[in-house]
Amino acid sequence: MRLAVVKCHVAFCYCPALRKSNFTVAKQYRNFKNQLFFPEFMPAALKKVSVPRPDHQDDMVYAKVLAEDIGNVAIPDWQDLNAEMVLEMEKSSCHLIPFQSVKHYVEEGTVQLL
């Protein structure tokens, strides 16, 4: 099952973070796939087309606060789509929250995704 997922999403999971065996399979599968799709007959501009990455802005994530004082974080109000709610995030607290609301803090390192 795991190898099926690796093969299905080889463009996204082709990275050294995989286990060595899965990385080897993903690398070989990508090379075979590139050889079998006849890239020599394609125009040069289309041989290396970038693969769009999935957008995770609206995904819900579990986040743990690492810093002392983050303050209040605005999250969308699911009952009124034009309103926002304010969530107080204290140190060591865990929250199920939209990724967009904590993206800045994750990049700073003050919030960790679980």
Backbone as XML, in Angstrom:
<?xml version="1.0"?>
<chain id="A" units="angstrom">
  <residue number="1" name="MET">
    <atom name="N" x="0.825" y="-1.193" z="0.000"/>
    <atom name="CA" x="0.000" y="0.000" z="0.000"/>
    <atom name="C" x="0.870" y="1.259" z="0.000"/>
  </residue>
  <residue number="2" name="ARG">
    <atom name="N" x="1.922" y="1.256" z="0.838"/>
    <atom name="CA" x="2.786" y="2.433" z="0.925"/>
    <atom name="C" x="3.468" y="2.711" z="-0.409"/>
  </residue>
  <residue number="3" name="LEU">
    <atom name="N" x="3.927" y="1.651" z="-1.095"/>
    <atom name="CA" x="4.580" y="1.851" z="-2.387"/>
    <atom name="C" x="3.595" y="2.347" z="-3.431"/>
  </residue>
  <residue number="4" name="ALA">
    <atom name="N" x="2.336" y="1.941" z="-3.326"/>
    <atom name="CA" x="1.323" y="2.441" z="-4.255"/>
    <atom name="C" x="1.145" y="3.944" z="-4.082"/>
  </residue>
  <residue number="5" name="VAL">
    <atom name="N" x="1.173" y="4.409" z="-2.845"/>
    <atom name="CA" x="1.060" y="5.843" z="-2.580"/>
    <atom name="C" x="2.290" y="6.572" z="-3.105"/>
  </residue>
  <residue number="6" name="VAL">
    <atom name="N" x="3.468" y="5.996" z="-2.898"/>
    <atom name="CA" x="4.703" y="6.608" z="-3.393"/>
    <atom name="C" x="4.655" y="6.717" z="-4.909"/>
  </residue>
  <residue number="7" name="LYS">
    <atom name="N" x="4.222" y="5.664" z="-5.591"/>
    <atom name="CA" x="4.163" y="5.686" z="-7.053"/>
    <atom name="C" x="3.111" y="6.665" z="-7.554"/>
  </residue>
  <residue number="8" name="CYS">
    <atom name="N" x="1.990" y="6.751" z="-6.865"/>
    <atom name="CA" x="0.909" y="7.639" z="-7.291"/>
    <atom name="C" x="1.309" y="9.108" z="-7.161"/>
  </residue>
  <residue number="9" name="HIS">
    <atom name="N" x="2.066" y="9.426" z="-6.123"/>
    <atom name="CA" x="2.433" y="10.816" z="-5.854"/>
    <atom name="C" x="3.944" y="11.014" z="-5.951"/>
  </residue>
  <residue number="10" name="VAL">
    <atom name="N" x="4.562" y="10.397" z="-6.926"/>
    <atom name="CA" x="6.023" y="10.431" z="-7.041"/>
    <atom name="C" x="6.549" y="11.852" z="-7.218"/>
  </residue>
  <residue number="11" name="ALA">
    <atom name="N" x="5.787" y="12.730" z="-7.836"/>
    <atom name="CA" x="6.253" y="14.105" z="-8.024"/>
    <atom name="C" x="6.315" y="14.867" z="-6.711"/>
  </residue>
  <residue number="12" name="PHE">
    <atom name="N" x="5.499" y="14.481" z="-5.736"/>
    <atom name="CA" x="5.457" y="15.189" z="-4.460"/>
    <atom name="C" x="6.342" y="14.545" z="-3.406"/>
  </residue>
  <residue number="13" name="CYS">
    <atom name="N" x="6.543" y="13.243" z="-3.471"/>
    <atom name="CA" x="7.264" y="12.562" z="-2.390"/>
    <atom name="C" x="8.662" y="12.131" z="-2.807"/>
  </residue>
  <residue number="14" name="TYR">
    <atom name="N" x="9.155" y="12.623" z="-3.908"/>
    <atom name="CA" x="10.513" y="12.295" z="-4.345"/>
    <atom name="C" x="11.478" y="13.183" z="-3.567"/>
  </residue>
  <residue number="15" name="CYS">
    <atom name="N" x="11.807" y="12.766" z="-2.374"/>
    <atom name="CA" x="12.705" y="13.552" z="-1.532"/>
    <atom name="C" x="13.480" y="12.619" z="-0.613"/>
  </residue>
  <residue number="16" name="PRO">
    <atom name="N" x="14.614" y="13.067" z="-0.119"/>
    <atom name="CA" x="15.431" y="12.230" z="0.764"/>
    <atom name="C" x="14.787" y="11.969" z="2.124"/>
  </residue>
  <residue number="17" name="ALA">
    <atom name="N" x="13.653" y="12.594" z="2.439"/>
    <atom name="CA" x="12.989" y="12.360" z="3.723"/>
    <atom name="C" x="12.334" y="10.983" z="3.779"/>
  </residue>
  <residue number="18" name="LEU">
    <atom name="N" x="12.178" y="10.341" z="2.634"/>
    <atom name="CA" x="11.614" y="8.991" z="2.605"/>
    <atom name="C" x="12.623" y="7.989" z="3.152"/>
  </residue>
  <residue number="19" name="ARG">
    <atom name="N" x="12.100" y="6.837" z="3.563"/>
    <atom name="CA" x="13.028" y="5.760" z="3.921"/>
    <atom name="C" x="13.843" y="5.400" z="2.685"/>
  </residue>
  <residue number="20" name="LYS">
    <atom name="N" x="15.028" y="4.861" z="2.898"/>
    <atom name="CA" x="15.947" y="4.592" z="1.786"/>
    <atom name="C" x="15.312" y="3.687" z="0.732"/>
  </residue>
  <residue number="21" name="SER">
    <atom name="N" x="14.599" y="2.651" z="1.170"/>
    <atom name="CA" x="13.989" y="1.727" z="0.208"/>
    <atom name="C" x="12.893" y="2.417" z="-0.600"/>
  </residue>
  <residue number="22" name="ASN">
    <atom name="N" x="12.060" y="3.234" z="0.060"/>
    <atom name="CA" x="11.002" y="3.943" z="-0.659"/>
    <atom name="C" x="11.573" y="5.021" z="-1.566"/>
  </residue>
  <residue number="23" name="PHE">
    <atom name="N" x="12.657" y="5.665" z="-1.132"/>
    <atom name="CA" x="13.303" y="6.675" z="-1.959"/>
    <atom name="C" x="13.855" y="6.042" z="-3.229"/>
  </residue>
  <residue number="24" name="THR">
    <atom name="N" x="14.452" y="4.855" z="-3.106"/>
    <atom name="CA" x="14.992" y="4.144" z="-4.266"/>
    <atom name="C" x="13.878" y="3.780" z="-5.237"/>
  </residue>
  <residue number="25" name="VAL">
    <atom name="N" x="12.767" y="3.275" z="-4.709"/>
    <atom name="CA" x="11.627" y="2.920" z="-5.564"/>
    <atom name="C" x="11.083" y="4.158" z="-6.264"/>
  </residue>
  <residue number="26" name="ALA">
    <atom name="N" x="10.927" y="5.260" z="-5.536"/>
    <atom name="CA" x="10.395" y="6.488" z="-6.129"/>
    <atom name="C" x="11.321" y="7.014" z="-7.222"/>
  </residue>
  <residue number="27" name="LYS">
    <atom name="N" x="12.618" y="6.954" z="-6.967"/>
    <atom name="CA" x="13.592" y="7.433" z="-7.954"/>
    <atom name="C" x="13.554" y="6.580" z="-9.222"/>
  </residue>
  <residue number="28" name="GLN">
    <atom name="N" x="13.546" y="5.250" z="-9.062"/>
    <atom name="CA" x="13.489" y="4.358" z="-10.220"/>
    <atom name="C" x="12.173" y="4.525" z="-10.975"/>
  </residue>
  <residue number="29" name="TYR">
    <atom name="N" x="11.079" y="4.622" z="-10.238"/>
    <atom name="CA" x="9.769" y="4.769" z="-10.871"/>
    <atom name="C" x="9.705" y="6.064" z="-11.677"/>
  </residue>
  <residue number="30" name="ARG">
    <atom name="N" x="10.227" y="7.158" z="-11.117"/>
    <atom name="CA" x="10.228" y="8.429" z="-11.835"/>
    <atom name="C" x="11.069" y="8.334" z="-13.100"/>
  </residue>
  <residue number="31" name="ASN">
    <atom name="N" x="12.226" y="7.687" z="-13.024"/>
    <atom name="CA" x="13.083" y="7.542" z="-14.202"/>
    <atom name="C" x="12.413" y="6.696" z="-15.281"/>
  </residue>
  <residue number="32" name="PHE">
    <atom name="N" x="11.791" y="5.580" z="-14.887"/>
    <atom name="CA" x="11.085" y="4.739" z="-15.860"/>
    <atom name="C" x="9.920" y="5.484" z="-16.487"/>
  </residue>
  <residue number="33" name="LYS">
    <atom name="N" x="9.193" y="6.212" z="-15.686"/>
    <atom name="CA" x="8.039" y="6.956" z="-16.189"/>
    <atom name="C" x="8.483" y="8.018" z="-17.192"/>
  </residue>
  <residue number="34" name="ASN">
    <atom name="N" x="9.583" y="8.703" z="-16.892"/>
    <atom name="CA" x="10.094" y="9.720" z="-17.818"/>
    <atom name="C" x="10.568" y="9.104" z="-19.127"/>
  </residue>
  <residue number="35" name="GLN">
    <atom name="N" x="11.148" y="7.907" z="-19.078"/>
    <atom name="CA" x="11.622" y="7.250" z="-20.293"/>
    <atom name="C" x="10.465" y="6.737" z="-21.144"/>
  </residue>
  <residue number="36" name="LEU">
    <atom name="N" x="9.403" y="6.262" z="-20.515"/>
    <atom name="CA" x="8.296" y="5.662" z="-21.254"/>
    <atom name="C" x="7.332" y="6.675" z="-21.856"/>
  </residue>
  <residue number="37" name="PHE">
    <atom name="N" x="7.375" y="7.908" z="-21.419"/>
    <atom name="CA" x="6.454" y="8.893" z="-21.963"/>
    <atom name="C" x="7.042" y="9.649" z="-23.148"/>
  </residue>
  <residue number="38" name="PHE">
    <atom name="N" x="8.069" y="9.103" z="-23.751"/>
    <atom name="CA" x="8.667" y="9.624" z="-24.979"/>
    <atom name="C" x="8.973" y="11.119" z="-24.920"/>
  </residue>
  <residue number="39" name="PRO">
    <atom name="N" x="9.788" y="11.544" z="-23.978"/>
    <atom name="CA" x="10.078" y="12.974" z="-23.883"/>
    <atom name="C" x="10.848" y="13.516" z="-25.082"/>
  </residue>
  <residue number="40" name="GLU">
    <atom name="N" x="11.514" y="12.631" z="-25.844"/>
    <atom name="CA" x="12.266" y="13.145" z="-26.992"/>
    <atom name="C" x="11.350" y="13.673" z="-28.096"/>
  </residue>
  <residue number="41" name="PHE">
    <atom name="N" x="10.070" y="13.271" z="-28.097"/>
    <atom name="CA" x="9.134" y="13.744" z="-29.114"/>
    <atom name="C" x="8.363" y="14.982" z="-28.671"/>
  </residue>
  <residue number="42" name="MET">
    <atom name="N" x="8.561" y="15.395" z="-27.450"/>
    <atom name="CA" x="7.852" y="16.567" z="-26.933"/>
    <atom name="C" x="8.659" y="17.822" z="-27.228"/>
  </residue>
  <residue number="43" name="PRO">
    <atom name="N" x="7.986" y="18.963" z="-27.370"/>
    <atom name="CA" x="8.718" y="20.224" z="-27.520"/>
    <atom name="C" x="9.582" y="20.485" z="-26.288"/>
  </residue>
  <residue number="44" name="ALA">
    <atom name="N" x="10.682" y="21.179" z="-26.488"/>
    <atom name="CA" x="11.637" y="21.408" z="-25.395"/>
    <atom name="C" x="10.993" y="22.108" z="-24.202"/>
  </residue>
  <residue number="45" name="ALA">
    <atom name="N" x="10.063" y="23.011" z="-24.463"/>
    <atom name="CA" x="9.431" y="23.757" z="-23.371"/>
    <atom name="C" x="8.566" y="22.864" z="-22.486"/>
  </residue>
  <residue number="46" name="LEU">
    <atom name="N" x="8.082" y="21.754" z="-23.025"/>
    <atom name="CA" x="7.193" y="20.882" z="-22.258"/>
    <atom name="C" x="7.903" y="19.711" z="-21.595"/>
  </residue>
  <residue number="47" name="LYS">
    <atom name="N" x="9.191" y="19.547" z="-21.851"/>
    <atom name="CA" x="9.902" y="18.405" z="-21.275"/>
    <atom name="C" x="9.999" y="18.494" z="-19.761"/>
  </residue>
  <residue number="48" name="LYS">
    <atom name="N" x="10.133" y="19.680" z="-19.245"/>
    <atom name="CA" x="10.231" y="19.865" z="-17.792"/>
    <atom name="C" x="9.137" y="20.829" z="-17.352"/>
  </residue>
  <residue number="49" name="VAL">
    <atom name="N" x="7.929" y="20.356" z="-17.284"/>
    <atom name="CA" x="6.803" y="21.162" z="-16.825"/>
    <atom name="C" x="6.727" y="21.038" z="-15.312"/>
  </residue>
  <residue number="50" name="SER">
    <atom name="N" x="6.598" y="22.156" z="-14.635"/>
    <atom name="CA" x="6.524" y="22.107" z="-13.176"/>
    <atom name="C" x="5.190" y="21.493" z="-12.745"/>
  </residue>
  <residue number="51" name="VAL">
    <atom name="N" x="5.249" y="20.734" z="-11.686"/>
    <atom name="CA" x="4.062" y="20.069" z="-11.158"/>
    <atom name="C" x="3.451" y="20.970" z="-10.095"/>
  </residue>
  <residue number="52" name="PRO">
    <atom name="N" x="2.169" y="21.291" z="-10.225"/>
    <atom name="CA" x="1.562" y="22.151" z="-9.205"/>
    <atom name="C" x="1.488" y="21.438" z="-7.859"/>
  </residue>
  <residue number="53" name="ARG">
    <atom name="N" x="1.791" y="22.167" z="-6.812"/>
    <atom name="CA" x="1.721" y="21.628" z="-5.454"/>
    <atom name="C" x="0.305" y="21.828" z="-4.917"/>
  </residue>
  <residue number="54" name="PRO">
    <atom name="N" x="-0.163" y="20.902" z="-4.111"/>
    <atom name="CA" x="-1.493" y="21.080" z="-3.532"/>
    <atom name="C" x="-1.512" y="22.276" z="-2.577"/>
  </residue>
  <residue number="55" name="ASP">
    <atom name="N" x="-2.634" y="22.973" z="-2.547"/>
    <atom name="CA" x="-2.789" y="24.139" z="-1.685"/>
    <atom name="C" x="-3.377" y="23.695" z="-0.352"/>
  </residue>
  <residue number="56" name="HIS">
    <atom name="N" x="-2.637" y="23.932" z="0.722"/>
    <atom name="CA" x="-3.076" y="23.493" z="2.045"/>
    <atom name="C" x="-3.517" y="24.661" z="2.919"/>
  </residue>
  <residue number="57" name="GLN">
    <atom name="N" x="-3.859" y="25.780" z="2.322"/>
    <atom name="CA" x="-4.205" y="26.958" z="3.105"/>
    <atom name="C" x="-5.467" y="26.753" z="3.948"/>
  </residue>
  <residue number="58" name="ASP">
    <atom name="N" x="-6.432" y="25.984" z="3.464"/>
    <atom name="CA" x="-7.693" y="25.804" z="4.184"/>
    <atom name="C" x="-7.718" y="24.548" z="5.047"/>
  </residue>
  <residue number="59" name="ASP">
    <atom name="N" x="-6.633" y="23.796" z="5.086"/>
    <atom name="CA" x="-6.596" y="22.564" z="5.877"/>
    <atom name="C" x="-6.541" y="22.880" z="7.364"/>
  </residue>
  <residue number="60" name="MET">
    <atom name="N" x="-7.165" y="22.011" z="8.147"/>
    <atom name="CA" x="-7.112" y="22.125" z="9.600"/>
    <atom name="C" x="-5.891" y="21.347" z="10.084"/>
  </residue>
  <residue number="61" name="VAL">
    <atom name="N" x="-5.134" y="21.929" z="11.013"/>
    <atom name="CA" x="-3.923" y="21.298" z="11.538"/>
    <atom name="C" x="-3.938" y="21.357" z="13.061"/>
  </residue>
  <residue number="62" name="TYR">
    <atom name="N" x="-3.238" y="20.411" z="13.666"/>
    <atom name="CA" x="-3.012" y="20.466" z="15.104"/>
    <atom name="C" x="-1.729" y="21.253" z="15.321"/>
  </residue>
  <residue number="63" name="ALA">
    <atom name="N" x="-1.803" y="22.257" z="16.176"/>
    <atom name="CA" x="-0.652" y="23.117" z="16.422"/>
    <atom name="C" x="-0.399" y="23.247" z="17.915"/>
  </residue>
  <residue number="64" name="LYS">
    <atom name="N" x="0.868" y="23.212" z="18.284"/>
    <atom name="CA" x="1.276" y="23.383" z="19.678"/>
    <atom name="C" x="2.108" y="24.654" z="19.782"/>
  </residue>
  <residue number="65" name="VAL">
    <atom name="N" x="1.789" y="25.475" z="20.777"/>
    <atom name="CA" x="2.485" y="26.740" z="20.982"/>
    <atom name="C" x="3.784" y="26.475" z="21.734"/>
  </residue>
  <residue number="66" name="LEU">
    <atom name="N" x="4.898" y="26.944" z="21.187"/>
    <atom name="CA" x="6.210" y="26.751" z="21.804"/>
    <atom name="C" x="6.700" y="28.001" z="22.527"/>
  </residue>
  <residue number="67" name="ALA">
    <atom name="N" x="6.291" y="29.172" z="22.073"/>
    <atom name="CA" x="6.797" y="30.430" z="22.623"/>
    <atom name="C" x="5.976" y="30.873" z="23.833"/>
  </residue>
  <residue number="68" name="GLU">
    <atom name="N" x="6.544" y="31.777" z="24.601"/>
    <atom name="CA" x="5.874" y="32.303" z="25.795"/>
    <atom name="C" x="4.624" y="33.092" z="25.432"/>
  </residue>
  <residue number="69" name="ASP">
    <atom name="N" x="4.780" y="34.100" z="24.581"/>
    <atom name="CA" x="3.657" y="35.000" z="24.323"/>
    <atom name="C" x="3.449" y="35.175" z="22.826"/>
  </residue>
  <residue number="70" name="ILE">
    <atom name="N" x="2.476" y="34.489" z="22.302"/>
    <atom name="CA" x="2.105" y="34.676" z="20.901"/>
    <atom name="C" x="1.018" y="35.731" z="20.807"/>
  </residue>
  <residue number="71" name="GLY">
    <atom name="N" x="0.139" y="35.735" z="21.780"/>
    <atom name="CA" x="-0.969" y="36.681" z="21.763"/>
    <atom name="C" x="-2.203" y="36.031" z="21.177"/>
  </residue>
  <residue number="72" name="ASN">
    <atom name="N" x="-3.030" y="36.860" z="20.598"/>
    <atom name="CA" x="-4.286" y="36.383" z="20.033"/>
    <atom name="C" x="-4.125" y="36.102" z="18.548"/>
  </residue>
  <residue number="73" name="VAL">
    <atom name="N" x="-4.789" y="35.059" z="18.089"/>
    <atom name="CA" x="-4.743" y="34.666" z="16.684"/>
    <atom name="C" x="-6.159" y="34.716" z="16.129"/>
  </residue>
  <residue number="74" name="ALA">
    <atom name="N" x="-6.314" y="35.340" z="14.975"/>
    <atom name="CA" x="-7.630" y="35.432" z="14.338"/>
    <atom name="C" x="-7.893" y="34.166" z="13.536"/>
  </residue>
  <residue number="75" name="ILE">
    <atom name="N" x="-9.066" y="33.584" z="13.751"/>
    <atom name="CA" x="-9.490" y="32.412" z="12.984"/>
    <atom name="C" x="-10.860" y="32.706" z="12.389"/>
  </residue>
  <residue number="76" name="PRO">
    <atom name="N" x="-11.202" y="32.090" z="11.265"/>
    <atom name="CA" x="-12.510" y="32.347" z="10.660"/>
    <atom name="C" x="-13.641" y="31.822" z="11.539"/>
  </residue>
  <residue number="77" name="ASP">
    <atom name="N" x="-14.729" y="32.560" z="11.552"/>
    <atom name="CA" x="-15.933" y="32.125" z="12.258"/>
    <atom name="C" x="-16.743" y="31.290" z="11.270"/>
  </residue>
  <residue number="78" name="TRP">
    <atom name="N" x="-16.957" y="30.023" z="11.588"/>
    <atom name="CA" x="-17.611" y="29.112" z="10.646"/>
    <atom name="C" x="-19.103" y="29.370" z="10.529"/>
  </residue>
  <residue number="79" name="GLN">
    <atom name="N" x="-19.695" y="30.108" z="11.481"/>
    <atom name="CA" x="-21.125" y="30.412" z="11.411"/>
    <atom name="C" x="-21.390" y="31.651" z="10.567"/>
  </residue>
  <residue number="80" name="ASP">
    <atom name="N" x="-20.490" y="32.617" z="10.612"/>
    <atom name="CA" x="-20.608" y="33.840" z="9.823"/>
    <atom name="C" x="-19.331" y="33.971" z="8.997"/>
  </residue>
  <residue number="81" name="LEU">
    <atom name="N" x="-19.428" y="33.745" z="7.703"/>
    <atom name="CA" x="-18.239" y="33.697" z="6.849"/>
    <atom name="C" x="-17.532" y="35.038" z="6.708"/>
  </residue>
  <residue number="82" name="ASN">
    <atom name="N" x="-18.199" y="36.130" z="7.076"/>
    <atom name="CA" x="-17.572" y="37.450" z="6.988"/>
    <atom name="C" x="-16.929" y="37.880" z="8.300"/>
  </residue>
  <residue number="83" name="ALA">
    <atom name="N" x="-17.025" y="37.060" z="9.329"/>
    <atom name="CA" x="-16.507" y="37.428" z="10.644"/>
    <atom name="C" x="-15.304" y="36.564" z="11.011"/>
  </residue>
  <residue number="84" name="GLU">
    <atom name="N" x="-14.579" y="37.030" z="12.021"/>
    <atom name="CA" x="-13.444" y="36.279" z="12.551"/>
    <atom name="C" x="-13.588" y="36.163" z="14.058"/>
  </residue>
  <residue number="85" name="MET">
    <atom name="N" x="-13.026" y="35.097" z="14.605"/>
    <atom name="CA" x="-12.978" y="34.917" z="16.050"/>
    <atom name="C" x="-11.528" y="35.086" z="16.484"/>
  </residue>
  <residue number="86" name="VAL">
    <atom name="N" x="-11.345" y="35.454" z="17.737"/>
    <atom name="CA" x="-9.998" y="35.619" z="18.280"/>
    <atom name="C" x="-9.736" y="34.483" z="19.253"/>
  </residue>
  <residue number="87" name="LEU">
    <atom name="N" x="-8.615" y="33.811" z="19.065"/>
    <atom name="CA" x="-8.235" y="32.678" z="19.900"/>
    <atom name="C" x="-6.965" y="33.032" z="20.662"/>
  </residue>
  <residue number="88" name="GLU">
    <atom name="N" x="-7.019" y="32.900" z="21.985"/>
    <atom name="CA" x="-5.840" y="33.173" z="22.803"/>
    <atom name="C" x="-4.982" y="31.917" z="22.841"/>
  </residue>
  <residue number="89" name="MET">
    <atom name="N" x="-3.736" y="32.045" z="22.424"/>
    <atom name="CA" x="-2.840" y="30.895" z="22.357"/>
    <atom name="C" x="-1.755" y="31.036" z="23.413"/>
  </residue>
  <residue number="90" name="GLU">
    <atom name="N" x="-1.823" y="30.204" z="24.435"/>
    <atom name="CA" x="-0.861" y="30.235" z="25.530"/>
    <atom name="C" x="0.212" y="29.177" z="25.301"/>
  </residue>
  <residue number="91" name="LYS">
    <atom name="N" x="1.341" y="29.337" z="25.992"/>
    <atom name="CA" x="2.452" y="28.400" z="25.845"/>
    <atom name="C" x="2.015" y="26.983" z="26.211"/>
  </residue>
  <residue number="92" name="SER">
    <atom name="N" x="2.452" y="26.004" z="25.426"/>
    <atom name="CA" x="2.192" y="24.566" z="25.590"/>
    <atom name="C" x="0.752" y="24.166" z="25.309"/>
  </residue>
  <residue number="93" name="SER">
    <atom name="N" x="-0.076" y="25.078" z="24.825"/>
    <atom name="CA" x="-1.452" y="24.705" z="24.487"/>
    <atom name="C" x="-1.491" y="24.124" z="23.075"/>
  </residue>
  <residue number="94" name="CYS">
    <atom name="N" x="-2.430" y="23.216" z="22.848"/>
    <atom name="CA" x="-2.611" y="22.584" z="21.538"/>
    <atom name="C" x="-3.973" y="22.977" z="20.989"/>
  </residue>
  <residue number="95" name="HIS">
    <atom name="N" x="-4.028" y="23.204" z="19.685"/>
    <atom name="CA" x="-5.260" y="23.664" z="19.059"/>
    <atom name="C" x="-5.441" y="22.973" z="17.713"/>
  </residue>
  <residue number="96" name="LEU">
    <atom name="N" x="-6.693" y="22.743" z="17.350"/>
    <atom name="CA" x="-7.050" y="22.338" z="15.988"/>
    <atom name="C" x="-7.487" y="23.623" z="15.304"/>
  </residue>
  <residue number="97" name="ILE">
    <atom name="N" x="-6.692" y="24.064" z="14.340"/>
    <atom name="CA" x="-6.844" y="25.420" z="13.814"/>
    <atom name="C" x="-6.553" y="25.421" z="12.313"/>
  </residue>
  <residue number="98" name="PRO">
    <atom name="N" x="-7.140" y="26.343" z="11.541"/>
    <atom name="CA" x="-6.811" y="26.421" z="10.112"/>
    <atom name="C" x="-5.336" y="26.779" z="9.911"/>
  </residue>
  <residue number="99" name="PHE">
    <atom name="N" x="-4.708" y="26.125" z="8.951"/>
    <atom name="CA" x="-3.281" y="26.344" z="8.698"/>
    <atom name="C" x="-2.981" y="27.803" z="8.387"/>
  </residue>
  <residue number="100" name="GLN">
    <atom name="N" x="-3.861" y="28.453" z="7.649"/>
    <atom name="CA" x="-3.636" y="29.845" z="7.264"/>
    <atom name="C" x="-3.462" y="30.739" z="8.488"/>
  </residue>
  <residue number="101" name="SER">
    <atom name="N" x="-4.150" y="30.418" z="9.586"/>
    <atom name="CA" x="-4.084" y="31.248" z="10.792"/>
    <atom name="C" x="-2.747" y="31.135" z="11.515"/>
  </residue>
  <residue number="102" name="VAL">
    <atom name="N" x="-2.059" y="30.005" z="11.390"/>
    <atom name="CA" x="-0.800" y="29.810" z="12.117"/>
    <atom name="C" x="0.418" y="29.717" z="11.201"/>
  </residue>
  <residue number="103" name="LYS">
    <atom name="N" x="0.228" y="29.903" z="9.909"/>
    <atom name="CA" x="1.335" y="29.760" z="8.954"/>
    <atom name="C" x="2.516" y="30.656" z="9.328"/>
  </residue>
  <residue number="104" name="HIS">
    <atom name="N" x="2.238" y="31.901" z="9.650"/>
    <atom name="CA" x="3.299" y="32.855" z="10.001"/>
    <atom name="C" x="4.068" y="32.385" z="11.236"/>
  </residue>
  <residue number="105" name="TYR">
    <atom name="N" x="3.361" y="31.873" z="12.225"/>
    <atom name="CA" x="4.001" y="31.426" z="13.465"/>
    <atom name="C" x="4.808" y="30.142" z="13.251"/>
  </residue>
  <residue number="106" name="VAL">
    <atom name="N" x="4.343" y="29.286" z="12.359"/>
    <atom name="CA" x="5.091" y="28.063" z="12.040"/>
    <atom name="C" x="6.410" y="28.431" z="11.370"/>
  </residue>
  <residue number="107" name="GLU">
    <atom name="N" x="6.366" y="29.387" z="10.457"/>
    <atom name="CA" x="7.588" y="29.830" z="9.778"/>
    <atom name="C" x="8.566" y="30.481" z="10.751"/>
  </residue>
  <residue number="108" name="GLU">
    <atom name="N" x="8.043" y="31.177" z="11.778"/>
    <atom name="CA" x="8.899" y="31.794" z="12.803"/>
    <atom name="C" x="9.482" y="30.762" z="13.756"/>
  </residue>
  <residue number="109" name="GLY">
    <atom name="N" x="8.777" y="29.635" z="13.916"/>
    <atom name="CA" x="9.217" y="28.614" z="14.852"/>
    <atom name="C" x="8.587" y="28.730" z="16.222"/>
  </residue>
  <residue number="110" name="THR">
    <atom name="N" x="7.593" y="29.608" z="16.371"/>
    <atom name="CA" x="6.931" y="29.762" z="17.665"/>
    <atom name="C" x="5.770" y="28.796" z="17.843"/>
  </residue>
  <residue number="111" name="VAL">
    <atom name="N" x="5.328" y="28.175" z="16.744"/>
    <atom name="CA" x="4.263" y="27.169" z="16.773"/>
    <atom name="C" x="4.764" y="25.950" z="16.015"/>
  </residue>
  <residue number="112" name="GLN">
    <atom name="N" x="4.466" y="24.773" z="16.549"/>
    <atom name="CA" x="4.882" y="23.513" z="15.922"/>
    <atom name="C" x="3.638" y="22.752" z="15.483"/>
  </residue>
  <residue number="113" name="LEU">
    <atom name="N" x="3.662" y="22.228" z="14.262"/>
    <atom name="CA" x="2.567" y="21.381" z="13.800"/>
    <atom name="C" x="2.754" y="19.985" z="14.357"/>
  </residue>
  <residue number="114" name="LEU">
    <atom name="N" x="1.666" y="19.391" z="14.804"/>
    <atom name="CA" x="1.732" y="18.045" z="15.382"/>
    <atom name="C" x="1.314" y="17.009" z="14.367"/>
  </residue>
</chain>
